[in-house]
Amino acid sequence: MKRVEINGKTFVQTMSEAEIRERVKAVAEKLNTDYAGKNPLFLSVLNGAFMFTSDLMKEMTIDCEISFVKLASYVGTMSTGHVHEVIGVNEDLTGRDVIIVEDIVESGKTMLQMLDSLSNRNPASVKVCTLFYKPAKLVEKSVHVDYVAIEIPDDFIVGYGLDFDQKGRNLRDIYTIEST
């Protein structure tokens, strides 16, 4: 079992890059079917979703567009409970099908804020697509996640774009913090 140390914490590999890519491909197939004949706008949430978005877009066979937003809510391994927008949406969303691409949905607070913000921009539809989903941690029960690649328990993970204090994003696999 592979281990890595990041900022004094030990993480153990729990999912390989190959497993992740299989799940990403399955989500892409569903999106390709659901949005056939349409031109959705994928709205990737930086920084965490950049690897997921890249691999997802490589599997898309439909016409589509991509844009990016940057939100922040974490310090270390804990959410601050407050989400602030660092880089916003510049595109006109009127009448567009929008798919939010997120690295992980936990409490749902980030998604709730994004959904509220985007609804004021008159999109035709807004769907949520996430690489990881922690249903046990969901606080905002009104948030519906439409496309889930991988459902996980309430563990802190790094790798494949997800970080611990900005470190570990470059890891190809997923690592879970080791209990001490």
C-alpha positions as a Markdown table, in Angstrom:
| # | Residue | x | y | z |
|---|---|---|---|---|
| 1 | Met | 0.0 | 0.0 | 0.0 |
| 2 | Lys | 1.4 | 3.4 | -1.0 |
| 3 | Arg | 1.7 | 6.2 | 1.5 |
| 4 | Val | 2.6 | 9.8 | 1.2 |
| 5 | Glu | 3.3 | 12.5 | 3.8 |
| 6 | Ile | 1.9 | 16.0 | 3.3 |
| 7 | Asn | 2.4 | 18.7 | 5.8 |
| 8 | Gly | 3.1 | 16.2 | 8.6 |
| 9 | Lys | 0.0 | 14.1 | 7.9 |
| 10 | Thr | 0.1 | 10.6 | 6.4 |
| 11 | Phe | -2.2 | 9.6 | 3.6 |
| 12 | Val | -2.7 | 6.1 | 2.3 |
| 13 | Gln | -3.6 | 5.3 | -1.4 |
| 14 | Thr | -7.3 | 4.2 | -1.6 |
| 15 | Met | -8.0 | 4.6 | -5.3 |
| 16 | Ser | -5.9 | 4.3 | -8.4 |
| 17 | Glu | -5.8 | 6.7 | -11.4 |
| 18 | Ala | -7.1 | 3.8 | -13.6 |
| 19 | Glu | -10.2 | 3.4 | -11.3 |
| 20 | Ile | -10.9 | 7.1 | -11.3 |
| 21 | Arg | -10.6 | 7.3 | -15.1 |
| 22 | Glu | -13.1 | 4.4 | -15.5 |
| 23 | Arg | -15.6 | 6.3 | -13.4 |
| 24 | Val | -15.0 | 9.6 | -15.3 |
| 25 | Lys | -15.6 | 7.8 | -18.6 |
| 26 | Ala | -18.9 | 6.4 | -17.3 |
| 27 | Val | -20.1 | 9.9 | -16.3 |
| 28 | Ala | -19.0 | 11.2 | -19.7 |
| 29 | Glu | -21.0 | 8.5 | -21.5 |
| 30 | Lys | -24.1 | 9.5 | -19.5 |
| 31 | Leu | -23.6 | 13.2 | -20.2 |
| 32 | Asn | -23.0 | 12.5 | -23.9 |
| 33 | Thr | -26.4 | 10.7 | -24.0 |
| 34 | Asp | -28.3 | 13.2 | -21.9 |
| 35 | Tyr | -27.0 | 16.2 | -23.9 |
| 36 | Ala | -26.9 | 14.8 | -27.4 |
| 37 | Gly | -27.9 | 17.5 | -29.9 |
| 38 | Lys | -27.3 | 20.3 | -27.3 |
| 39 | Asn | -24.3 | 22.5 | -26.6 |
| 40 | Pro | -23.9 | 22.6 | -22.8 |
| 41 | Leu | -21.6 | 24.9 | -21.0 |
| 42 | Phe | -19.4 | 23.1 | -18.5 |
| 43 | Leu | -18.5 | 25.3 | -15.6 |
| 44 | Ser | -15.5 | 23.9 | -13.8 |
| 45 | Val | -14.8 | 24.9 | -10.2 |
| 46 | Leu | -11.1 | 25.6 | -9.7 |
| 47 | Asn | -8.8 | 24.6 | -8.3 |
| 48 | Gly | -9.8 | 21.1 | -7.3 |
| 49 | Ala | -11.8 | 20.1 | -10.4 |
| 50 | Phe | -9.1 | 20.9 | -13.0 |
| 51 | Met | -8.0 | 17.2 | -13.4 |
| 52 | Phe | -11.5 | 15.9 | -13.4 |
| 53 | Thr | -12.6 | 18.5 | -15.9 |
| 54 | Ser | -9.7 | 17.8 | -18.2 |
| 55 | Asp | -10.3 | 14.0 | -18.2 |
| 56 | Leu | -14.1 | 14.5 | -18.5 |
| 57 | Met | -13.7 | 16.9 | -21.5 |
| 58 | Lys | -11.5 | 14.4 | -23.3 |
| 59 | Glu | -14.4 | 11.9 | -23.2 |
| 60 | Met | -17.1 | 14.3 | -24.4 |
| 61 | Thr | -18.2 | 13.5 | -28.0 |
| 62 | Ile | -20.9 | 16.2 | -28.1 |
| 63 | Asp | -20.6 | 19.9 | -28.9 |
| 64 | Cys | -19.9 | 21.7 | -25.7 |
| 65 | Glu | -18.1 | 24.7 | -24.2 |
| 66 | Ile | -16.1 | 25.2 | -21.0 |
| 67 | Ser | -15.5 | 28.0 | -18.6 |
| 68 | Phe | -14.1 | 28.3 | -15.1 |
| 69 | Val | -15.0 | 29.8 | -11.7 |
| 70 | Lys | -12.9 | 29.8 | -8.6 |
| 71 | Leu | -14.4 | 29.5 | -5.2 |
| 72 | Ala | -12.8 | 29.1 | -1.8 |
| 73 | Ser | -14.0 | 27.7 | 1.5 |
| 74 | Tyr | -11.3 | 25.5 | 3.0 |
| 75 | Val | -8.4 | 26.1 | 5.4 |
| 76 | Gly | -6.3 | 22.9 | 6.0 |
| 77 | Thr | -8.6 | 19.9 | 6.3 |
| 78 | Met | -11.6 | 21.9 | 7.5 |
| 79 | Ser | -14.3 | 23.9 | 5.7 |
| 80 | Thr | -14.6 | 27.5 | 7.0 |
| 81 | Gly | -18.3 | 27.3 | 6.4 |
| 82 | His | -18.1 | 30.4 | 4.2 |
| 83 | Val | -17.8 | 30.3 | 0.4 |
| 84 | His | -16.4 | 33.3 | -1.5 |
| 85 | Glu | -16.0 | 33.8 | -5.2 |
| 86 | Val | -12.5 | 34.5 | -6.3 |
| 87 | Ile | -13.1 | 34.3 | -10.1 |
| 88 | Gly | -16.7 | 34.6 | -11.4 |
| 89 | Val | -18.7 | 33.6 | -14.5 |
| 90 | Asn | -18.3 | 36.0 | -17.4 |
| 91 | Glu | -20.4 | 34.2 | -20.0 |
| 92 | Asp | -24.1 | 35.0 | -20.8 |
| 93 | Leu | -26.0 | 32.0 | -19.4 |
| 94 | Thr | -29.4 | 33.0 | -20.7 |
| 95 | Gly | -31.1 | 30.0 | -22.3 |
| 96 | Arg | -27.9 | 27.8 | -21.8 |
| 97 | Asp | -27.7 | 24.3 | -20.3 |
| 98 | Val | -25.0 | 24.6 | -17.6 |
| 99 | Ile | -23.2 | 21.7 | -16.0 |
| 100 | Ile | -21.3 | 22.6 | -12.9 |
| 101 | Val | -18.2 | 20.4 | -12.7 |
| 102 | Glu | -17.0 | 20.1 | -9.1 |
| 103 | Asp | -14.2 | 18.0 | -7.5 |
| 104 | Ile | -16.2 | 17.0 | -4.4 |
| 105 | Val | -19.6 | 17.7 | -2.9 |
| 106 | Glu | -19.6 | 17.5 | 0.9 |
| 107 | Ser | -21.9 | 19.8 | 2.9 |
| 108 | Gly | -23.5 | 21.2 | -0.3 |
| 109 | Lys | -22.9 | 24.8 | 0.8 |
| 110 | Thr | -20.7 | 25.7 | -2.2 |
| 111 | Met | -23.2 | 24.1 | -4.6 |
| 112 | Leu | -26.2 | 25.9 | -3.0 |
| 113 | Gln | -24.4 | 29.2 | -3.3 |
| 114 | Met | -23.5 | 28.5 | -7.0 |
| 115 | Leu | -27.0 | 27.3 | -7.9 |
| 116 | Asp | -28.5 | 30.4 | -6.3 |
| 117 | Ser | -26.1 | 32.7 | -8.1 |
| 118 | Leu | -26.5 | 30.9 | -11.5 |
| 119 | Ser | -30.3 | 30.8 | -11.3 |
| 120 | Asn | -30.3 | 34.7 | -11.5 |
| 121 | Arg | -28.6 | 34.4 | -14.9 |
| 122 | Asn | -31.6 | 32.7 | -16.6 |
| 123 | Pro | -30.0 | 29.5 | -17.8 |
| 124 | Ala | -32.3 | 26.9 | -19.4 |
| 125 | Ser | -31.0 | 24.3 | -16.9 |
| 126 | Val | -28.3 | 23.8 | -14.3 |
| 127 | Lys | -27.0 | 20.4 | -13.3 |
| 128 | Val | -24.3 | 19.3 | -10.9 |
| 129 | Cys | -21.5 | 16.9 | -11.9 |
| 130 | Thr | -19.0 | 15.8 | -9.2 |
| 131 | Leu | -16.1 | 13.5 | -9.1 |
| 132 | Phe | -16.6 | 12.7 | -5.4 |
| 133 | Tyr | -19.7 | 12.8 | -3.3 |
| 134 | Lys | -20.1 | 12.4 | 0.5 |
| 135 | Pro | -23.8 | 11.9 | 1.0 |
| 136 | Ala | -23.3 | 11.4 | 4.8 |
| 137 | Lys | -21.9 | 14.9 | 5.1 |
| 138 | Leu | -24.6 | 16.7 | 3.0 |
| 139 | Val | -26.1 | 19.5 | 5.1 |
| 140 | Glu | -27.9 | 21.4 | 2.4 |
| 141 | Lys | -30.5 | 18.7 | 1.6 |
| 142 | Ser | -32.0 | 20.9 | -1.2 |
| 143 | Val | -28.8 | 20.4 | -3.3 |
| 144 | His | -29.3 | 17.6 | -5.9 |
| 145 | Val | -26.2 | 16.1 | -7.4 |
| 146 | Asp | -27.1 | 14.9 | -10.9 |
| 147 | Tyr | -23.9 | 13.1 | -12.0 |
| 148 | Val | -21.7 | 11.4 | -9.5 |
| 149 | Ala | -18.6 | 9.6 | -10.5 |
| 150 | Ile | -17.6 | 8.2 | -7.1 |
| 151 | Glu | -19.5 | 8.1 | -3.8 |
| 152 | Ile | -17.2 | 8.0 | -0.7 |
| 153 | Pro | -17.4 | 8.0 | 3.1 |
| 154 | Asp | -16.6 | 11.1 | 5.1 |
| 155 | Asp | -12.8 | 10.8 | 4.9 |
| 156 | Phe | -10.4 | 13.6 | 4.0 |
| 157 | Ile | -8.8 | 12.8 | 0.6 |
| 158 | Val | -6.0 | 14.3 | -1.6 |
| 159 | Gly | -4.8 | 13.7 | -5.1 |
| 160 | Tyr | -6.2 | 14.0 | -8.6 |
| 161 | Gly | -6.7 | 17.7 | -8.1 |
| 162 | Leu | -7.8 | 17.7 | -4.5 |
| 163 | Asp | -5.4 | 19.2 | -2.0 |
| 164 | Phe | -4.3 | 19.6 | 1.6 |
| 165 | Asp | -3.2 | 23.2 | 2.1 |
| 166 | Gln | -2.5 | 23.4 | -1.6 |
| 167 | Lys | -0.3 | 20.3 | -1.7 |
| 168 | Gly | -1.0 | 16.9 | -3.1 |
| 169 | Arg | -3.1 | 18.1 | -6.2 |
| 170 | Asn | -0.5 | 16.6 | -8.5 |
| 171 | Leu | -0.9 | 13.0 | -7.2 |
| 172 | Arg | -2.4 | 10.7 | -9.8 |
| 173 | Asp | -4.2 | 8.5 | -7.3 |
| 174 | Ile | -6.5 | 9.3 | -4.4 |
| 175 | Tyr | -5.1 | 9.1 | -0.9 |
| 176 | Thr | -7.1 | 9.1 | 2.4 |
| 177 | Ile | -5.8 | 10.6 | 5.6 |
| 178 | Glu | -4.6 | 8.0 | 7.9 |
| 179 | Ser | -6.2 | 7.9 | 11.4 |
| 180 | Thr | -3.8 | 8.3 | 14.2 |
